[in-house]
């Protein structure tokens, strides 16, 4: 199926939009539900492709799920299989996080080597090494990661070479049922890590220190199902904020936590964007009268609390409309700057250096063209670019965007954009 967005340029964004529940938190909550026999209820779950993939994976495991609106029920009383197949895992790297919960609760798991966005070499050795230190026997066999711990897992000290979010989550979910105490050093500090720890603790786990580089997990014998509301999606919120600034608009994103976007908001303010937040209120407003009056800034992506790599492509688009030069240095994924090549098809004039640094000079007059979405966030950035490009921009590969943004074109349309989605099934010859 060919899926694409058609974007008409020249429209400023105005109004209010609500950020959905966070993709990167909700997917991990679904995996964590495997730890407790019974029915877990999640609220504000985004209806996106990645969630559909995760639920299809649970169906393969024999776990019952039921969606009603944005409320998801997961019945993990029984699990009939411990194998996550290639057909599903290749679509979404986050599927790998079922490895920890399965081996912790049932003593065995078999997960295909992961797929997802083409962002370069995204190693899963941090996941494997962490689970091995917890006592799991792990082997790689014909493209599958097979883990076994028939006598249960044991608490230990784990120091990550790099603060991998996924590996930190996998180890946390495995360690909550391990015997003894696990100490994770140099763990990821993202808000989604804190949210997962809170979620696990609501199930009866004992996780302390989440949000710092040192996480302490005291193992318990069993967990219970829980009811939980998914945190707001900080990346979706940041995307709409940057889209508003790029078009010279005035947009308030509700259900957005300013503390989750500290570095990104600092950079917007440094450019001259008017940013307003209300203490204790989940909402952020940005206002820009003339994007060309903004000044360029330099951005280096880093793990939280640094500038999020998932918002780097969107910032690149904003810099094409500001005055002066800005340099983006990508320190997380080596292939993440490939969106610059597609932006240059719109006449963005971006120079790349060494595959991890981009020089953006603005303001540029972008021209509509046919472009291809290289990944989830790069695709959203191309739609953003289409909002300010002359004429029509066609963004192919929309399947990537649909993986992580709920009702993307509808939300943009309500803000005044002209965006249409089209899905076309090829006719067999």
Phi, psi and omega in degrees: 000134176265124180238133183210158172251139171253125185236126175264131182276169173095007180251130175276149180265130179221146173122207187229138179220144182259129175287137178284177173297150188288123175306311187286350172262314184300319181298323181285327176297320179298316178296318182294334178299339178294343183285341188238126175289126182130192188254116175261138182242124178245135179248156181059045178272127181289138178270086185230168182298319181298324177292321176299321179295317180296321180289326175295325177294316178298324177298320177298328179279352181087017180267132181279137176225151179213125181254132172222106186065240177252015180256128183241130175251134181235118181255101184254032178298322179232145171234122186267344180216152178243021184246124175262111190285158181303318185304330181264316184295328180296338181279339188204117183298330183299344178301336182299338184284359172282347182299309181299308180300320182294313182289332179290317185274321188248351178083004177202153179197150178218114186233132177296148174303137193282163175236222181113210181294147178276081183250012179104198185284097179257091189294142173254011180295333178296321176298310184297314181297320180296316180290326176298319180295334176280357175106005179279137172275121185232135175223151176259120186224111177052046176085004179244145173263114182252125182238140179218137176212069186299335180259011179090167180265159182232137179299149183200180175259130182231126176242119180277136174295328180221141183285068181293127180294307183299318180293320177300317180295316181298315180294319178302313183291330177283320187289338183296337178251008179280154177283127178093199187249135175248133177242120180255118177258146182059036175284162178295151185243009184302153177304330179293332176292316177298317180297319179295319178299316179297320179297313179298320180295328177291342177270357180108005178284170178231089181243126182231147174090003179300138185098351172247176179281356183232113182248130180247126181238118176263116185295147176237166184283326182204160177240161180240155177297161182215172172242136189208149175254129182291138179296160177294151181276106183290331181285319175298316179301313179298324179297314180291324178296316180288327176296319178297316180295321181298322183273353185074053184242194182216101188228138172250125175260113177272167184056042177232137184257113182304324182296339179279350184231035186302308183293320181295319179291326176299317180294321178297316178296321179297332178283340183110006178288135174282117181240127180234131175227155177244121181306130178080358181248128181281082179191150180222135178242135173236147181216132178219126177276318183221105181303329181290346176278350176285158179248151180291152176225161174262141183228133173237123180282141181209161173302156179305137013268022176284183181291127186292132176298332180288352177243008181293316182295323179293321177295325178300318178295315179301321181294334178292341182258351179269168181268144179094197184242149175223145179244129175251126176246119181265115184251001186254307181237132187286340182257009190285345179274004182295341177296336180300325180295323177288322177297327178292339173292339176267008179074040179282337177065037182273133177260134179252143180228113175068011177079357180229005179221138181231138176252123182242125177247136180222176359278147179246142173269108182276149180239133181301143179200177174270124180230165182239132179289118181279336182195181185302303184284326175298324177296317177298322179294324178293323174297318176303315180297323178297334180294335182246357180280149177288132178084209185254134173248131178252120180254102176283168180071033182296345179303327178296316182295319182293343178296330189229355181241125181271126178052045187302308183291327179294317180295317178295321180297320179294339177271000176109000179282161172248097184227134178229144178252140179224134175239130184228126178269123180301142178273126181293137180274000000 
